[in-house]
Amino acid sequence: MFGIGKGGAADAETRANRLYRAFAPVAARYRFEFSRPREMTPGGRPSVVFLGNHSSGKSTIVNSLLGDPPVQTTGVAPTDDAFTVLIYGETEGEFYGPSALGRLPAEFQGLSRLGPDFLQHLAVKVRAREYLRGVNLVDSPGMIDTPEGTVSRTYDFTAAVRAFCGVCDLVLFLFDPEKPGTTGETVDVLAACLHGMEFKLRVLLNKADTFDSMEDFARAYGTLCWNLARILHTKDLPPILSTWTPRSDARMAARIPLEGFEKHRAELLEMLRGASSRRFDALVAGVQGDFARLCVQARVLSAARAKLFRIGVARALVVAAATAAVFALAWYFAVRPLPQDASLLRLAPRWLAAALAGAATFAAGFFASRLCARRYRARLSAGADSVFRSVFAEKLAAGRGGEWEQHWAEVRPDVSALLAAGLSAPLFSWGDIGRIDRAIAVEIPAISSSR
């Protein structure tokens, strides 16, 4: 149903795997972690993640796609607190915790970085359903919208959502007509988790069959649009589909005609059927983003390392010159007043005093230099933005800096932390930078053209 041609995405994934393996040592030298996994399953299935508040209809859509009997538990109240990945398998089973991770494809293995607390909220359900032959489905826990806007989980929910969005090829964000507002965890996800992955996002105003009137629908739709515009801060809103899921139970008949919503429902189903092409698009976008961020981090760290090296050399020369001057002056005053026939025994204390004066000067200069270096490194960490602007001045001046500024915003916390901790890039980085530039200019476009 959703088969991927061997010469398309599979070839692109094979090339991407080689590229990630080749640049793994470079990334390690600059303390950079790729967001995409280093190993992806060539010709693997695309993945779709469902996000949204509890009772927004995520599990209901999943059950509708998979057919009877239902796989996911549904209900008005929260029914599940785990990220559930549904995959195809002839031998059905359910796996929870760390053992669940071993059942997932290679691209999901990066979830282990989220820690043991997260793994306790990971589930894998293997089902021999025809629909799962072509796509993996991820059902997420319902987001908590508390009046205070503060929630507590035992793991970093925002990081978990971003990790799944990075791995998956389509992100469906569902809203319930009764809760079109965006507070609590919903705000965090929309504002932070989907940055750089907006092309994957589709918003669903679900449960269209529950509206009392078209006026009710218009009010809910307008509220959702206003909230999205307030949080996303983008010129254009993501596509919003008004959908509903037919159910066989005795739900009260819809009060408004549903024929007008069939187009959006058909569009959603077509979108799911075309998930394989989105896998290729998500792969290329992920590789491009990873190497662009690596480029930014490597260049900024290299520039900061060069600044620290120059400052360090200048301080070392100053300390050496001061030590030599003090030693020479002390030697001069220690030896000059004595007659030429003075014995070595009489000269020894003065020589020792001269040596001690030089050593004391060197020690004082050394520790002062270390203190100044620490303070300069702290200032450099706090002022990392200025280093980025100086390195990318040409691109920023040419009006092409918007994309690089976004990448810098993503790596800036890591770069600042590395500089503050004293971890710096290799002194000679021309070879690494050249390889990264070539990958961005030549090798990644080759992956894009392999479709």
ABEGO torsion letter per residue (X at the ends): XABBBAABAAAAAAAAAAAAAAAAAAAAAAGBBBABBABBBBGBBBBBBBBEBBGAGAAAAAAAAAEOBBABBBEABBABABBBBBBBBABBBBBBEAAAAAABBAAAAAAAAAEAAAAAABBBBBBBBAAAAABBBBBBBBBBBBAAGBBBBABBAAAAAAAAAAABABBBBBBBAABABBBEAAAAAAAAAABGAAAABBBBBBGAAABABAAAAAAAAAAAAAAAAAAAGBABBBBBBBBBBBBABABBBBABBAAAAAAAAAAAAAAAAAAAAAAAAAAAAAAAAAAAAAAAAAAAAAAAAAAAAAAAAAAAAAAAAAAAAAAAAAAAAAAAABBAABBAAAAAAAAAAAAAAAAAAAAAAAAAAAAAAAAAAAAAAAAAAAAAAAAAAAAAAAGAAAAAAAAAAAAAAAAAAAAAAGBBBBABAAAAAAAAAAAAAAAAAAAAAAX
